[in-house]
Amino acid sequence: MRYSDETLRDIMTRFGQEMDKGLSKDTNPTATVKMLPTFVRSIPDGSEKGDFIAVDLGGSNFRILRVKVSHEKKQTVQIETQNYDTPEDIMHGSGSRLFDHVAECLGDFMEKQNIKDKKLPVGFTFSFPCGQTKLNEAVLLTWTKRFKASGVEGMDVVQLLNRAIKKRGDYEADIMAVVNDTVGTMMTCGFDDHRCEVGIIIGTGTNACYMEEMRHIELVEGDEGRMCINTEWGAFGDDGALEDIRTEFDREIDRGSLNPGKQLFEKMVSGMYMGELVRLILVKMAKEGLLFEGRITAELLTRGTIETKHVSAMEKSKEGLSKTKEILTHLCVEPSMDDCIAVQHVCGIVSHRSAYLVAAALGAILLRLKENKHVARLRTTVGIDGSLYKMHPQYSRRLHKTVRRLIPDSDVRFLLSESGSGKGAAMVTAWAYRLADQTRQIEETLEQFRLSKVQLLEVKKRMRVEMDIGLGKDTQDKATVKMLPTYVRQTPDGTENGDFLALDLGGTNFRVLLVKIRSGKRRTVEMHNKIYAIPHEIMQGTGEELFDHIVHCISDFLDYMGMKNARLPLGFTFSFPCQQTSLDAGILLTWTKGFKATDCEGEDVVGLLREGIKRREEFDLDVVAIVNDTVGTMMTCAYEEPTCEVGLIAGTGSNACYMEEMRNIDLVEGDEGKMCINMEWGAFGDNGCLDDIRTEYDRAVDELSLNPGKQRYEKMCSGMYLGEIVRNILIDLTKRGFLFRGQISETLKTRGIFETKFLSQIESDRLALLQVRSILQHLGLDSTCDDSIIVKEVCGTVSRRAAQICGAGMAAVVDKIRENRGLDHLNVTVGVDGTLYKLHPHFSRIMHQTVKELAPKCNVTFLLSEDGSGKGAALITAVGCRLREQEKQQQS
């Protein structure tokens, strides 16, 4: 039973390997040292406060404590405690009886404290091996320490206790956290010494816990920060790893135990078995005539006659010999002085071995902490508790000395836990309480973005009202949803043919395209294009400068294509709100998307383009049509799919168009046929009709935008603004101390930093939290794992609402088409384009689902458009040329 330092270092290495097995996802199922995550992510930091109850169940008697943590000048803790018995028949009876007993004692304690009417947060110290997936849930893996209550293994003990409390019905308790007594010990000591990051119990049973780096804990998602690991080291050796040092006495103890083959390390070192080990050795020595002149009495042969407290008494330096004589005399072995000295020596060997083995396993934990921290010298504190450590006269000194010898490059402080693990459970509860409060407040913040079906139906209904106002001659001028006629009267029929130019102006880039459309059996569309930048100073300069720049780009393209001399028909995609008076005339109502060029609003855009071409005097073009990108999107899809009669853009901006019956369009003469209406729905809500669902964050984004009070619906559902809404929420949560440690970085203050592409990346299901963190770090936001979880939830909530209100608008459109035609059921296709729709991982799915729920009588198919603003413009031009030819023929 005596070990050299070399053997101890070998045991240290073995335990280190067992720890690795327990932490790894692949080997954990078969590991003996289970390394259970506790979901306790930090030691007390001094900010804990409140009134808490701790229930401490870990042995034959259990304690209930009331812990008040206050912050007057410094943090103080007041503890009131009461012990309760757990009778043997309850420990070995049914689980429901055990938990009824705990609930009854808790009720008694609360009555005495006069707090039955207060729903105080409760911390539950439950000192048995449990699997946890969160802080307030613990599934008992196996009973230890003589407990055998039936029907509890494999169950969540919090649920069982809650059930027992509910059954009583005379008080309520909010169980916030379950901790193991070892974790409780570490947290208790951590309150007094913030360096404490290891907890050890050496009492009836034995165990250890420590703060491990999240990156090494494969069983829990996330790589950031630390989490306390409950090693459950009592089971070290259950796979045979300690066979070479186990003795015949260890085997005999194991055979006679309640759980043979289990907790072998614990059986070699803990107080529950130490007296019994000594007794077995004495029996053998007596049988061999080495003690008591070979006398073996019935008392000596009786299990449990030597207890650990006797071992402690016999090893005392002064009265140890007389105590030994007294104890042996009780066993009727008539000891001589030599017998007493020999028995003292046996006790010393058994308790020494325990201290050695605990030191070796603890050494492995300390070595791991040292490696995790990459330091040459480790400074740390070990919180420690347990009757053997506290009562035995030599134990603590031997343990400290051995640890220092095994880990020479360390300064380890051993701190005795004053109030056991109860105070620690209260500390964890305080931490959990703060976390739960934070979670609740974050939920309340995000709740404003979660729209019910009733609210979405209301959005659909209001969109329909605004559509009718926009279509009416008398109401159109005060309408917010402008419902602009586009003079596009037909979708393509497949006979379109010829070469067309298309211009595409809708953002910071400008495209010129040559589109060759061929009809016949094998219809083809061939496109050539070139992209030109529009400098910021031209976007916000004069109208003349803007159109001169556009004409300059056209000239360059025609040179590039070698087509300066051909007078081609041209379609001009101009993605800004225009009031059209014919297919080739459109008056700009208002600039959007950051454009501010002067002398354009109120002017005919085609006229401005024609004047620019004239000024250049290089080429001539036949401008056939001015086209909105949404209409172009519809036309492109309609070329492939004749049932396509709606266009939708869900990208930087948001808009929709659809084929309306001429009889409903008051602004255009004639009642025959249909015409495409460009809704300009981004301005929905500018009259205040959406104010009840707009949040303070929407208002903040609107107020700081280029066009306050305008395009309010677009600002709630388009890509240009979603990142800004998210950024405003994150600033608020940070100010309230829920994110980024309460530090608002310069990055977070920067408008536009949160591009929609980051939202798409963060919300991707394939992204682990680590990758979310790296995106945030790329944005200069130093985030923890918990921060990343919150950011992901914020992004998801904001984009979900965007998809839902966009779906509500679309439901209004398709239902109107159905009613126009007097149909019970409508099949229709929507041509869609836009980065948000195409790139966001969930937007399209949520939008489709919303349309389905809000317009159940419509079967809507969504078709992704290929280049609506280029190909679509050419198709509109082609249809326009075709209709122009037909008119000419009719006139002649």
DRENVEXMAR-181159 format. One record per residue (C-alpha): residue in one letter; x, y, z. Coordinates in steps of 0.5 Angstrom, whole numbers, padded with zeros to 4 digits, always signed. Layout:
BEGIN
aXYZ
...
//
This chain:
BEGIN
m+0000+0000+0000
r+0006+0005+0000
y+0008+0008-0007
s+0014+0011-0009
d+0013+0018-0013
e+0014+0014-0019
t+0008+0010-0018
l+0004+0016-0016
r+0006+0020-0023
d+0004+0014-0027
i-0003+0014-0023
m-0003+0021-0025
t-0002+0020-0032
r-0007+0014-0032
f-0012+0019-0029
g-0010+0024-0034
q-0012+0019-0040
e-0018+0018-0037
m-0020+0025-0036
d-0019+0026-0044
k-0023+0020-0045
g-0029+0023-0041
l-0028+0029-0045
s-0028+0026-0052
k-0035+0025-0055
d-0033+0019-0058
t-0030+0015-0052
n-0035+0018-0047
p-0040+0013-0047
t-0035+0008-0045
a-0031+0012-0040
t-0031+0010-0033
v-0029+0018-0031
k-0035+0021-0034
m-0033+0028-0034
l-0040+0031-0033
p-0041+0038-0036
t-0045+0042-0030
f-0047+0048-0034
v-0044+0052-0029
r-0040+0057-0033
s-0037+0062-0028
i-0034+0062-0021
p-0038+0068-0017
d-0035+0075-0019
g-0038+0079-0013
s-0044+0081-0017
e-0049+0076-0014
k-0054+0078-0009
g-0061+0076-0007
d-0065+0072-0002
f-0064+0064-0004
i-0066+0057-0001
a-0061+0051-0002
v-0063+0044-0001
d-0057+0040+0000
l-0058+0032+0000
g-0052+0028+0000
g-0052+0023+0005
s-0056+0020+0011
n-0058+0027+0014
f-0059+0033+0009
r-0059+0041+0010
i-0064+0046+0008
l-0061+0053+0008
r-0063+0060+0007
v-0058+0065+0004
k-0058+0072+0004
v-0053+0076-0001
s-0053+0083+0000
h-0049+0089-0003
e-0048+0094+0002
k-0041+0097+0002
k-0038+0090+0001
q-0042+0083-0001
t-0044+0080+0005
v-0047+0073+0006
q-0052+0071+0012
i-0054+0064+0013
e-0059+0060+0017
t-0059+0053+0016
q-0063+0047+0019
n-0061+0039+0019
y-0066+0034+0017
d-0066+0026+0018
t-0067+0022+0012
p-0069+0015+0015
e-0066+0008+0012
d-0073+0006+0010
i-0074+0012+0006
m-0067+0012+0003
h-0068+0005+0001
g-0076+0006-0001
s-0079+0009-0007
g-0077+0015-0010
s-0083+0018-0009
r-0083+0017-0002
l-0076+0020-0002
f-0078+0027-0006
d-0084+0027-0002
h-0080+0027+0005
v-0075+0033+0002
a-0081+0037+0000
e-0084+0036+0007
c-0078+0038+0010
l-0077+0044+0005
g-0084+0046+0007
d-0083+0046+0014
f-0077+0050+0013
m-0080+0055+0009
e-0086+0056+0015
k-0081+0057+0020
q-0077+0062+0016
n-0084+0065+0015
i-0083+0065+0007
k-0088+0060+0005
d-0092+0066+0001
k-0085+0068-0003
k-0083+0064-0009
l-0076+0064-0007
p-0070+0061-0012
v-0068+0055-0010
g-0061+0051-0011
f-0061+0044-0010
t-0054+0040-0008
f-0055+0033-0010
s-0049+0029-0009
f-0050+0023-0014
p-0047+0022-0021
c-0052+0026-0026
g-0052+0028-0033
q-0054+0035-0034
t-0056+0038-0041
k-0058+0045-0037
l-0057+0048-0031
n-0064+0046-0028
e-0064+0039-0030
a-0060+0033-0027
v-0062+0026-0029
l-0059+0021-0024
l-0054+0016-0027
t-0053+0012-0021
w-0054+0012-0014
t-0048+0012-0009
k-0047+0012-0002
r-0052+0007+0001
f-0058+0010-0003
k-0062+0006-0007
a-0069+0009-0008
s-0073+0006-0013
g-0075+0009-0020
v-0070+0015-0019
e-0064+0013-0024
g-0065+0015-0031
m-0070+0021-0028
d-0069+0028-0028
v-0069+0029-0020
v-0071+0037-0021
q-0078+0034-0024
l-0079+0029-0019
l-0078+0034-0013
n-0082+0039-0017
r-0088+0034-0018
a-0087+0033-0010
i-0088+0040-0009
k-0094+0041-0013
k-0097+0035-0010
r-0097+0039-0003
g-0099+0045-0006
d-0098+0049+0000
y-0092+0053-0003
e-0088+0054-0009
a-0081+0054-0011
d-0077+0056-0017
i-0071+0051-0018
m-0066+0054-0022
a-0060+0050-0021
v-0058+0043-0019
v-0051+0042-0017
n-0046+0037-0014
d-0044+0038-0007
t-0037+0038-0010
v-0039+0044-0015
g-0042+0047-0009
t-0036+0047-0005
m-0032+0050-0011
m-0037+0055-0011
t-0037+0057-0004
c-0030+0057-0004
g-0030+0061-0010
f-0034+0067-0006
d-0028+0068-0002
d-0023+0067-0007
h-0024+0068-0014
r-0018+0064-0016
c-0021+0058-0013
e-0022+0053-0020
v-0022+0046-0017
g-0027+0043-0012
i-0025+0037-0008
i-0029+0033-0003
i-0026+0027+0001
g-0031+0025+0006
t-0036+0019+0006
g-0035+0019-0001
t-0030+0023-0006
n-0030+0027-0012
a-0027+0033-0015
c-0029+0038-0020
y-0025+0044-0024
m-0026+0049-0029
e-0025+0046-0036
e-0024+0050-0042
m-0030+0050-0047
r-0026+0048-0053
h-0024+0041-0050
i-0031+0039-0048
e-0034+0036-0054
l-0041+0034-0051
v-0043+0041-0050
e-0043+0046-0056
g-0039+0052-0056
d-0032+0053-0055
e-0032+0060-0051
g-0030+0061-0044
r-0030+0055-0039
m-0035+0050-0035
c-0034+0047-0029
i-0033+0039-0030
n-0036+0034-0025
t-0030+0029-0026
e-0034+0023-0022
w-0027+0021-0020
g-0030+0015-0015
a-0031+0011-0021
f-0023+0011-0023
g-0021+0004-0024
d-0028+0001-0026
d-0025-0001-0032
g-0019-0005-0029
a-0014+0001-0030
l-0012+0001-0022
e-0012-0007-0022
d-0004-0007-0021
i-0005-0003-0014
r-0011-0006-0011
t-0010-0011-0006
e-0014-0017-0003
f-0017-0012+0002
d-0020-0008-0003
r-0023-0013-0007
e-0026-0016-0001
i-0029-0009+0001
d-0032-0009-0006
r-0035-0016-0006
g-0039-0014+0000
s-0041-0007-0002
l-0048-0005-0005
n-0045-0004-0012
p-0039-0009-0013
g-0034-0007-0019
k-0037+0000-0018
q-0033+0006-0015
l-0027+0003-0014
f-0022+0009-0013
e-0027+0011-0008
k-0027+0005-0004
m-0019+0006-0004
v-0019+0013-0001
s-0026+0015+0002
g-0028+0015+0009
m-0034+0010+0008
y-0029+0005+0007
m-0023+0006+0011
g-0025+0003+0018
e-0027-0003+0014
l-0020-0003+0010
v-0017-0003+0017
r-0021-0008+0020
l-0020-0013+0014
i-0012-0012+0015
l-0013-0013+0023
v-0017-0020+0022
k-0012-0022+0017
m-0006-0021+0021
a-0009-0024+0027
k-0011-0030+0023
e-0003-0030+0022
g-0002-0029+0029
l+0002-0023+0028
l-0003-0019+0032
f-0007-0020+0039
e-0003-0027+0040
g-0008-0030+0034
r-0014-0028+0038
i-0020-0027+0033
t-0027-0025+0036
a-0034-0024+0034
e-0033-0017+0034
l-0027-0016+0030
l-0031-0021+0025
t-0037-0016+0025
r-0037-0011+0019
g-0037-0004+0021
t-0034-0005+0028
i-0028+0000+0026
e-0031+0006+0023
t-0027+0012+0020
k-0028+0016+0026
h-0024+0011+0030
v-0018+0011+0025
s-0018+0019+0026
a-0018+0018+0033
m-0012+0012+0033
e-0008+0017+0029
k-0008+0023+0034
s-0001+0024+0036
k-0002+0025+0043
e-0008+0021+0046
g-0008+0016+0040
l-0005+0010+0043
s-0010+0011+0049
k-0015+0011+0044
t-0013+0005+0040
k-0013+0001+0046
e-0020+0003+0048
i-0022+0002+0041
l-0019-0005+0041
t-0021-0007+0048
h-0029-0006+0045
l-0027-0011+0040
c-0025-0016+0046
v-0018-0017+0043
e-0014-0016+0049
p-0009-0012+0046
s-0002-0011+0048
m+0002-0004+0048
d+0006-0007+0041
d-0001-0009+0038
c-0003-0002+0039
i+0003+0001+0036
a+0002-0004+0030
v-0005-0002+0029
q-0004+0005+0029
h+0002+0004+0024
v-0004+0000+0020
c-0008+0006+0020
g-0003+0010+0018
i-0001+0006+0012
v-0009+0006+0010
s-0010+0013+0011
h-0003+0015+0008
r-0005+0011+0002
s-0012+0015+0001
a-0008+0022+0001
y-0003+0019-0004
l-0008+0017-0009
v-0012+0023-0008
a-0006+0027-0009
a-0004+0024-0015
a-0011+0025-0018
l-0011+0032-0016
g-0004+0033-0019
a-0007+0031-0026
i-0013+0036-0025
l-0008+0041-0023
l-0003+0039-0029
r-0009+0040-0034
l-0010+0047-0031
k-0003+0049-0032
e-0003+0047-0039
n-0010+0050-0041
k-0007+0057-0039
h+0000+0056-0042
v+0004+0058-0036
a+0010+0056-0033
r+0008+0057-0026
l+0001+0055-0024
r-0003+0059-0018
t-0009+0057-0016
t-0014+0055-0010
v-0017+0048-0009
g-0024+0049-0005
i-0024+0043+0000
d-0029+0039+0004
g-0031+0033+0007
s-0031+0029+0014
l-0024+0025+0013
y-0020+0031+0011
k-0023+0036+0016
m-0023+0031+0022
h-0017+0026+0021
p-0011+0029+0024
q-0005+0028+0019
y-0009+0028+0013
s-0009+0035+0010
r-0002+0036+0011
r+0000+0029+0008
l-0005+0031+0002
h-0002+0038+0001
k+0005+0036+0002
t+0005+0030-0004
v+0001+0035-0008
r+0007+0040-0008
r+0012+0034-0009
l+0008+0032-0015
i+0007+0039-0018
p+0013+0043-0016
d+0012+0049-0021
s+0005+0051-0017
d+0003+0055-0012
v-0003+0051-0009
r-0008+0054-0004
f-0012+0049+0000
l-0018+0053+0002
l-0023+0049+0007
s-0030+0050+0005
e-0034+0054+0011
s-0041+0052+0010
g-0041+0046+0006
s-0044+0046-0001
g-0050+0050+0001
k-0047+0057+0000
g-0044+0054-0006
a-0051+0052-0009
a-0054+0059-0007
m-0048+0062-0011
v-0050+0058-0017
t-0057+0060-0016
a-0056+0067-0016
w-0052+0066-0022
a-0057+0062-0025
y-0062+0067-0023
r-0059+0073-0026
l-0058+0069-0032
a-0066+0067-0032
d-0068+0074-0031
q-0063+0076-0037
t-0066+0071-0041
r-0073+0073-0039
q-0072+0081-0041
i-0069+0079-0048
e-0075+0075-0049
e-0079+0081-0048
t-0075+0085-0052
l-0076+0080-0058
e-0083+0079-0057
q-0085+0085-0060
f-0082+0082-0067
r-0086+0076-0066
l-0093+0077-0070
s-0099+0072-0069
k-0103+0070-0075
v-0108+0075-0073
q-0103+0080-0073
l-0101+0078-0080
l-0108+0077-0083
e-0109+0085-0080
v-0103+0087-0084
k-0106+0083-0090
k-0113+0086-0089
r-0109+0093-0089
m-0105+0092-0095
r-0111+0091-0099
v-0115+0097-0096
e-0109+0101-0099
m-0109+0098-0106
d-0116+0100-0107
i-0114+0107-0105
g-0108+0107-0110
l-0113+0104-0115
g-0118+0110-0114
k-0118+0116-0118
d-0121+0120-0113
t-0116+0117-0107
q-0110+0116-0111
d-0107+0123-0110
k-0107+0121-0102
a-0105+0114-0103
t-0099+0111-0100
v-0099+0105-0104
k-0099+0108-0111
m-0101+0103-0115
l-0098+0106-0121
p-0100+0103-0128
t-0094+0101-0132
y-0097+0101-0139
v-0095+0093-0140
r-0101+0090-0142
q-0099+0083-0144
t-0094+0078-0142
p-0089+0075-0147
d-0093+0070-0152
g-0087+0067-0155
t-0087+0070-0161
e-0082+0076-0159
n-0076+0076-0164
g-0070+0081-0165
d-0064+0085-0162
f-0065+0090-0156
l-0061+0094-0152
a-0063+0094-0144
l-0061+0099-0139
d-0061+0097-0132
l-0061+0103-0126
g-0063+0101-0119
g-0057+0102-0115
t-0050+0103-0114
n-0048+0100-0121
f-0051+0101-0128
r-0051+0095-0133
v-0052+0096-0141
l-0054+0090-0144
l-0055+0087-0151
v-0061+0082-0151
k-0062+0077-0157
i-0069+0074-0157
r-0070+0069-0162
s-0077+0066-0163
g-0079+0059-0166
k-0079+0052-0164
r-0073+0053-0160
r-0074+0060-0157
t-0067+0063-0154
v-0065+0069-0151
e-0057+0071-0151
m-0055+0076-0147
h-0048+0081-0147
n-0047+0086-0141
k-0042+0090-0138
i-0043+0093-0131
y-0041+0101-0130
a-0040+0104-0123
i-0044+0110-0121
p-0040+0114-0116
h-0043+0117-0110
e-0042+0124-0112
i-0046+0123-0119
m-0051+0120-0115
q-0052+0126-0111
g-0050+0131-0116
t-0054+0134-0122
g-0059+0130-0126
e-0055+0133-0132
e-0049+0130-0129
l-0052+0123-0128
f-0055+0122-0135
d-0049+0124-0138
h-0045+0119-0134
i-0051+0114-0136
v-0050+0116-0144
h-0042+0116-0143
c-0043+0108-0141
i-0048+0107-0147
s-0043+0109-0152
d-0037+0105-0149
f-0042+0099-0149
l-0044+0100-0156
d-0036+0101-0158
y-0035+0095-0154
m-0040+0091-0158
g-0038+0095-0165
m-0046+0097-0166
k-0045+0105-0166
n-0049+0105-0172
a-0055+0101-0171
r-0061+0104-0168
l-0064+0099-0163
p-0070+0099-0159
l-0068+0100-0152
g-0072+0098-0145
f-0070+0102-0139
t-0070+0099-0133
f-0071+0105-0128
s-0072+0102-0121
f-0075+0108-0117
p-0082+0110-0116
c-0085+0113-0123
q-0092+0115-0125
q-0092+0113-0132
t-0097+0116-0137
s-0095+0111-0143
l-0090+0105-0144
d-0084+0110-0146
a-0086+0116-0141
g-0085+0116-0133
i-0084+0121-0129
l-0080+0120-0123
l-0084+0121-0116
t-0078+0121-0111
w-0071+0118-0111
t-0070+0112-0106
k-0064+0108-0105
g-0059+0113-0103
f-0060+0117-0110
k-0061+0125-0109
a-0059+0128-0116
t-0062+0134-0117
d-0067+0137-0122
c-0070+0130-0124
e-0076+0129-0119
g-0082+0131-0123
e-0079+0130-0129
d-0080+0125-0135
v-0074+0120-0134
v-0074+0118-0142
g-0074+0125-0144
l-0068+0126-0139
l-0065+0120-0143
r-0066+0122-0150
e-0064+0129-0148
g-0057+0126-0146
i-0056+0122-0152
k-0058+0128-0156
r-0052+0132-0152
r-0047+0127-0154
e-0049+0127-0162
e-0046+0120-0163
f-0051+0115-0164
d-0059+0115-0164
l-0063+0110-0160
d-0071+0108-0160
v-0073+0108-0153
v-0079+0104-0153
a-0080+0102-0145
i-0079+0105-0138
v-0079+0099-0134
n-0079+0098-0126
d-0075+0092-0124
t-0081+0088-0121
v-0084+0088-0127
g-0078+0086-0131
t-0078+0080-0126
m-0085+0078-0127
m-0084+0078-0135
t-0078+0074-0135
c-0081+0069-0131
a-0087+0069-0135
y-0083+0068-0141
e-0082+0061-0138
e-0088+0060-0135
p-0095+0063-0137
t-0098+0063-0131
c-0094+0068-0128
e-0098+0074-0127
v-0094+0077-0120
g-0087+0080-0119
l-0084+0080-0113
i-0077+0083-0111
a-0074+0082-0104
g-0067+0084-0104
t-0064+0091-0102
g-0071+0094-0103
s-0078+0091-0103
n-0083+0091-0108
a-0089+0088-0112
c-0093+0088-0118
y-0099+0084-0121
m-0103+0084-0127
e-0110+0088-0125
e-0116+0088-0129
m-0117+0095-0133
r-0124+0096-0131
n-0121+0097-0124
i-0115+0102-0126
d-0119+0109-0125
l-0113+0112-0128
v-0112+0109-0135
e-0118+0110-0140
g-0121+0103-0142
d-0124+0097-0139
e-0122+0092-0143
g-0116+0087-0142
k-0111+0087-0136
m-0105+0092-0134
c-0099+0091-0130
i-0099+0095-0124
n-0093+0097-0120
m-0095+0097-0113
e-0089+0101-0110
w-0091+0097-0104
g-0085+0100-0100
a-0089+0106-0098
f-0094+0102-0094
g-0095+0104-0087
d-0092+0111-0089
n-0099+0114-0086
g-0099+0110-0080
c-0103+0104-0081
l-0097+0100-0079
d-0095+0104-0072
d-0098+0098-0068
i-0093+0093-0070
r-0087+0098-0071
t-0082+0097-0065
e-0078+0103-0062
y-0072+0100-0066
d-0076+0100-0073
r-0077+0108-0071
a-0070+0109-0069
v-0067+0106-0076
d-0073+0110-0080
e-0071+0117-0076
l-0063+0116-0078
s-0065+0114-0085
l-0064+0118-0091
n-0072+0119-0092
p-0075+0119-0085
g-0082+0117-0085
k-0082+0114-0092
q-0082+0107-0094
r-0084+0104-0087
y-0086+0097-0090
e-0079+0097-0094
k-0075+0099-0088
m-0078+0093-0084
c-0077+0087-0089
s-0072+0089-0094
g-0065+0087-0094
m-0062+0094-0093
y-0065+0095-0086
l-0065+0089-0083
g-0058+0089-0081
e-0059+0096-0078
i-0065+0093-0074
v-0061+0088-0071
r-0055+0093-0069
n-0060+0097-0066
i-0063+0091-0062
l-0056+0089-0060
i-0054+0096-0058
d-0060+0096-0053
l-0058+0089-0050
t-0051+0091-0049
k-0053+0098-0045
r-0057+0093-0041
g-0051+0089-0039
f-0054+0083-0043
l-0048+0082-0049
f-0041+0084-0050
r-0040+0084-0042
g-0044+0091-0043
q-0038+0094-0047
i-0041+0098-0053
s-0035+0098-0058
e-0034+0103-0064
t-0036+0098-0069
l-0043+0097-0066
k-0044+0104-0066
t-0042+0104-0073
r-0048+0105-0078
g-0049+0100-0083
i-0044+0095-0080
f-0049+0089-0080
e-0050+0088-0087
t-0055+0083-0089
k-0050+0078-0092
f-0048+0077-0084
l-0055+0076-0082
s-0055+0070-0087
q-0049+0067-0085
i-0050+0068-0078
e-0057+0064-0079
s-0054+0059-0083
d-0056+0052-0080
r-0050+0049-0081
l-0046+0054-0077
a-0043+0052-0071
l-0043+0058-0065
l-0036+0058-0066
q-0037+0061-0073
v-0042+0066-0071
r-0036+0068-0066
s-0031+0069-0072
i-0036+0073-0076
l-0037+0077-0070
q-0030+0078-0069
h-0029+0080-0076
l-0034+0085-0074
g-0030+0087-0068
l-0034+0085-0063
d-0031+0081-0058
s-0036+0076-0056
t-0037+0070-0052
c-0041+0063-0053
d-0047+0066-0050
d-0047+0072-0054
s-0047+0069-0060
i-0053+0065-0058
i-0056+0071-0057
v-0054+0075-0063
k-0056+0069-0067
e-0063+0069-0064
v-0064+0077-0065
c-0062+0076-0073
g-0067+0070-0073
t-0073+0074-0070
v-0072+0080-0074
s-0071+0076-0081
r-0077+0072-0079
r-0082+0078-0078
a-0079+0081-0085
a-0081+0074-0089
q-0088+0074-0085
i-0090+0081-0087
c-0087+0080-0094
g-0092+0074-0094
a-0098+0078-0091
g-0097+0083-0097
m-0096+0078-0102
a-0103+0074-0099
a-0107+0081-0100
v-0104+0081-0108
v-0106+0074-0110
d-0113+0074-0106
k-0114+0080-0110
i-0113+0077-0117
r-0117+0071-0115
e-0123+0076-0113
n-0122+0080-0119
r-0124+0073-0123
g-0129+0071-0118
l-0125+0064-0117
d-0126+0060-0111
h-0119+0057-0112
l-0113+0061-0116
n-0107+0058-0119
v-0102+0063-0120
t-0094+0064-0121
v-0090+0069-0117
g-0083+0071-0121
v-0078+0073-0115
d-0072+0076-0115
g-0067+0079-0110
t-0061+0078-0105
l-0065+0077-0099
y-0070+0072-0102
k-0064+0068-0106
l-0059+0068-0100
h-0062+0068-0094
p-0063+0061-0091
h-0070+0061-0088
f-0073+0068-0091
s-0076+0064-0097
r-0079+0058-0093
i-0082+0063-0088
m-0085+0067-0093
h-0088+0061-0097
q-0091+0059-0091
t-0094+0065-0089
v-0097+0066-0096
k-0100+0059-0096
e-0103+0060-0089
l-0106+0067-0090
a-0109+0066-0097
p-0111+0059-0097
k-0115+0059-0103
c-0109+0061-0107
n-0104+0055-0110
v-0098+0060-0111
t-0092+0057-0114
f-0085+0062-0113
l-0081+0062-0119
l-0074+0065-0118
s-0073+0070-0124
e-0066+0070-0128
d-0064+0077-0129
g-0071+0081-0129
s-0068+0088-0130
g-0064+0086-0136
k-0067+0080-0140
g-0074+0083-0137
a-0073+0090-0140
a-0071+0087-0147
l-0078+0082-0146
i-0082+0088-0145
t-0079+0092-0150
a-0080+0086-0155
v-0087+0086-0153
g-0088+0093-0154
c-0085+0093-0161
r-0090+0087-0162
l-0096+0091-0160
r-0094+0097-0164
e-0093+0093-0170
q-0100+0090-0169
e-0103+0097-0168
k-0100+0100-0174
q-0102+0094-0178
q-0109+0095-0175
q-0109+0103-0177
s-0107+0101-0184
//
